[in-house]
Amino acid sequence: MPTIRCKAAVFALDSWTILTLPKSASAKLPSRGMAMVTGTINGFCFQAPLEPDGKGSHWFMVDQAMSDAAGVVAGNTVALAIEPAAEWPEPQMPLDLKNALAADPQARSVWSDITPAARWDWIRWIRSTNQPETRRRRIEVACSKLRSGNRRPCCFNRNLCTEPSVSKNGVLREPRPTT
């Protein structure tokens, strides 16, 4: 797949700094759902998961290290060059899920056998709620489904934004440009 090159806007959304891809660039990705990419932002090399925005495009969080290294701040337009990553890195496992899998050898066995991309899907589904009780139930369901041999969460729209801090009803909230 050829490198996708574009200019992209960087916005502040609450305490987050996010970069949103133009829809034309996002349309060139192999998935409307989460996509793992490698590339450069203002010449700085990075790898990041692109989260769907629920409106047909993608976005990602610009962390402090990336911001410092690439000179990226909210309000900028940056030069972006990305391509799908050859391999997905291991996701950081939330402690509550880690503890549940440690207590369930059958579920842990299937978890160990699935791909990193599938593990990202399970974690996205589990974390896509602000409600602690819903999250607890999702972990229970995940363990049950893994024990049954399910390798991916079902009934999960991968095209929606699953980060509850910056979305509402699966759609990235409107970012506000910094002036």
Buried (B, 14 or more C-beta within 10 A) or exposed (E): EEEBBBEBBBBBBEEBBBBBBBEEBBEBBEBBBBBBBBBBBBEBEBEBBBBBBBBEBBBBBBBEEBBEBBEBBBBBEBEBBBBBBEEBEEBEBBEBBEEBBEEBEBBBEBBEEBEEBBBBBBBBBBBBBEEEEEBBEBBEBBBEBBBEEBBBBEEBEBBBBBBBEBBEEBBBBEBEEEE
